[in-house]
Amino acid sequence: MVKEIAGSRIVVMGGTSGVGLAAAGRLAAAGAEVIVTGRDAAKLDEALRHLGAGVSGERLDAASAADVQAFYERLGGFDHLIIAVSGAKGAGTFRELALDDLRGGFDAKFWPQLIAAQKCLPTLSPTGSITFISAISARNVAVGTSGLAAINAAIEAMVPNLALELAPIRVNAISPGVVRTPWWNWLPEEQRSEAFRQYAEQTPVGRVGEPDDIAKAIGYLIDNSFVTGTVLEVDGGLRLR
């Protein structure tokens, strides 16, 4: 990760934990100036202490179009955008799926990612890139994930269309599998550990993912200026089962 990353200015929306935090650290280590955002001021402060020099941050509600636009106006020009904003709502069997929870899942992930991408366009470099973070639920088949599939498939469906419409800006997405991040904290610790064990058994590589697995893939999509309109699956082969 040298050519497109060293010396570039990169925004990581949702960069205070999990995949976003890992991406921010890896990109800063590769020589980028990194700006992270997050809704929680305490988590933002903790992330900045962890990331150290070369990384700055701002508390931001990515669901507010006005706040996101004001953030970009303050920031000025930059080169690459990573959108790691997410939420844990939308899972559950279809018969019992609470529609308000599904709506909340869209509000926490789909709309903030769309807003972040649209509002950045006046200040994003025309030779830069936008990287969405979806999830393998968009293309995997499993009971209880229809709501999550809808949220993430909506994000992924935009990618090739935006890559064509916004060219030469490159637009891609990462579709992670099961990754050991705070997204899973809605489960009690014992159930979470058991879920990870079961997913590891189902995954051809024999383990669940780590945030740095996804961060490496994000670095690739930024660094390779010949890739656009692509949804890159980083799931350990889980979708093959």
C-alpha positions in Angstrom: 0.0 0.0 0.0 2.2 2.8 -1.3 1.2 4.4 -4.6 -2.2 5.8 -3.8 -2.1 5.9 0.0 1.2 7.5 1.1 0.7 11.2 1.3 -3.1 11.0 0.6 -5.9 12.4 2.8 -8.4 9.8 3.8 -11.7 10.0 5.7 -12.9 7.0 7.6 -16.6 7.4 8.6 -17.3 5.2 11.5 -13.6 4.9 12.3 -13.7 4.6 16.1 -14.1 0.8 16.4 -14.0 -2.5 14.5 -13.2 -2.4 10.8 -13.1 1.3 10.6 -10.6 1.6 13.4 -8.4 -1.1 11.9 -8.5 0.6 8.5 -7.6 3.9 10.0 -4.5 2.4 11.7 -3.3 0.5 8.7 -3.7 3.5 6.4 -2.0 5.9 8.8 0.9 3.4 9.1 1.1 3.5 5.3 1.7 7.2 5.3 -1.8 8.7 4.9 -3.3 11.6 6.7 -6.4 10.0 8.3 -9.5 11.7 9.6 -11.9 9.4 11.6 -15.5 10.2 12.6 -17.8 8.7 15.1 -21.0 9.6 17.1 -19.6 8.8 20.5 -17.2 11.4 21.9 -15.6 9.0 24.4 -15.1 6.3 21.8 -13.6 8.9 19.5 -11.1 10.0 22.1 -10.1 6.5 22.9 -9.7 5.7 19.2 -7.5 8.7 18.7 -5.3 7.8 21.6 -4.9 4.3 20.2 -4.2 5.5 16.6 -1.6 8.1 17.6 0.1 10.6 15.4 -1.1 11.2 11.8 -4.8 10.7 12.7 -7.3 13.3 13.7 -11.0 13.0 14.3 -14.4 14.7 14.7 -17.6 13.6 16.5 -20.2 13.3 13.8 -23.7 12.0 13.4 -23.5 10.4 9.9 -27.2 10.1 9.7 -27.6 13.9 9.6 -27.2 15.1 6.0 -26.7 18.7 7.3 -24.0 17.7 9.8 -22.2 15.6 7.2 -22.2 18.4 4.6 -20.9 20.8 7.2 -18.1 18.4 8.1 -17.0 18.1 4.5 -17.1 21.9 4.1 -14.9 22.3 7.2 -12.5 19.6 6.0 -11.9 20.8 2.5 -10.4 18.6 -0.2 -9.5 15.0 0.4 -8.6 11.9 -1.6 -10.4 8.8 -0.4 -13.6 8.0 1.6 -14.2 4.8 3.6 -17.7 4.4 5.0 -17.7 1.9 7.9 -20.9 3.3 9.5 -23.1 0.4 10.6 -25.8 -0.8 13.1 -26.9 -4.1 14.6 -30.6 -4.0 13.9 -32.4 -5.9 11.2 -31.7 -9.6 12.1 -34.3 -12.1 12.9 -36.6 -14.7 11.4 -39.0 -13.1 8.9 -42.2 -14.1 10.7 -41.1 -12.4 13.9 -39.0 -9.6 12.3 -40.0 -6.3 13.9 -40.4 -3.8 11.0 -39.4 -0.9 13.2 -36.1 -2.8 13.9 -35.6 -3.3 10.1 -36.3 0.4 9.5 -33.8 1.2 12.3 -31.2 -1.0 10.5 -31.6 1.0 7.3 -31.4 4.3 9.3 -28.2 3.1 11.0 -26.4 1.8 7.9 -27.9 2.4 4.5 -28.9 6.0 4.8 -25.7 7.2 6.5 -23.6 5.4 3.9 -25.6 7.0 1.1 -25.4 10.5 2.7 -21.7 10.2 3.3 -21.1 9.3 -0.3 -23.4 11.9 -1.8 -22.3 14.9 0.3 -18.5 14.2 -0.2 -18.6 14.8 -4.0 -17.9 18.6 -4.0 -14.7 18.0 -2.0 -13.5 14.5 -3.0 -10.7 14.4 -5.4 -11.8 13.4 -9.0 -9.0 10.8 -9.0 -10.0 9.5 -5.6 -12.3 6.7 -4.4 -15.3 5.8 -2.2 -15.3 2.4 -0.4 -18.6 1.2 1.1 -18.7 -1.5 3.7 -21.6 -3.9 3.3 -21.8 -7.5 4.6 -21.9 -11.0 3.1 -25.5 -11.3 4.3 -26.3 -9.5 1.0 -25.2 -12.6 -1.0 -25.2 -15.5 1.6 -28.3 -17.6 2.2 -29.2 -18.2 5.9 -32.3 -18.3 8.0 -32.9 -15.1 10.0 -30.9 -12.7 7.8 -33.5 -11.5 5.3 -33.5 -8.0 6.9 -29.7 -7.7 7.0 -29.6 -9.0 3.4 -32.0 -6.2 2.3 -29.9 -3.5 4.0 -26.6 -4.7 2.6 -27.9 -5.6 -0.8 -29.2 -2.1 -1.2 -25.7 -0.7 -0.6 -24.1 -3.2 -3.0 -26.6 -2.5 -5.7 -25.5 1.1 -5.9 -21.8 0.3 -6.4 -21.6 -0.5 -10.2 -24.0 2.3 -11.1 -22.1 4.9 -9.0 -18.8 3.7 -10.5 -20.1 4.5 -13.9 -21.9 7.7 -13.0 -19.2 9.3 -10.9 -16.2 8.2 -13.0 -13.3 8.9 -12.8 -14.0 8.7 -9.0 -13.7 4.9 -8.2 -16.5 3.3 -6.3 -16.2 -0.1 -4.6 -17.4 -2.0 -1.6 -16.1 -4.6 0.8 -18.5 -7.5 1.7 -17.2 -8.9 5.0 -18.2 -12.2 6.4 -18.4 -12.9 10.2 -15.7 -10.6 11.8 -14.9 -10.3 15.4 -16.0 -6.7 16.0 -18.3 -4.8 18.4 -21.1 -5.3 16.0 -21.7 -8.7 17.8 -21.9 -7.1 21.3 -25.7 -7.3 21.2 -25.1 -11.0 22.0 -24.1 -12.0 25.6 -20.5 -13.0 25.7 -21.1 -16.8 26.1 -23.5 -16.8 23.1 -21.2 -14.6 21.1 -18.3 -17.0 21.6 -20.5 -20.0 20.6 -21.6 -18.1 17.5 -18.0 -17.5 16.5 -17.1 -21.1 17.1 -20.0 -22.3 14.9 -19.2 -19.8 12.1 -15.6 -20.9 12.2 -16.6 -24.5 11.6 -18.8 -23.4 8.7 -16.1 -21.3 7.0 -13.7 -23.0 4.7 -10.7 -21.1 6.1 -11.6 -22.5 9.6 -11.9 -19.2 11.5 -13.9 -16.0 11.7 -12.4 -12.8 10.4 -10.5 -10.1 12.3 -10.9 -6.4 11.6 -7.4 -6.3 10.1 -8.5 -8.8 7.4 -11.0 -6.3 6.2 -8.6 -3.4 6.6 -6.1 -5.1 4.3 -8.8 -5.4 1.6 -9.8 -1.7 2.0 -6.1 -0.8 1.5 -6.1 -2.8 -1.7 -9.2 -1.1 -3.2 -7.7 2.3 -2.4 -4.2 1.5 -3.7 -5.3 -0.2 -7.0 -6.5 2.6 -9.3 -7.6 0.0 -11.9 -10.4 -1.4 -9.7 -13.9 0.2 -9.7 -17.5 -1.0 -9.6 -16.4 -4.0 -7.6 -17.9 -5.7 -4.5 -15.0 -7.6 -3.0 -16.0 -10.6 -0.8 -13.8 -11.0 2.2 -15.7 -13.7 4.1 -13.3 -16.7 4.4 -15.5 -18.5 1.9 -18.6 -18.5 4.1 -20.9 -17.8 1.1 -19.7 -21.1 -0.5 -21.4 -23.2 2.1 
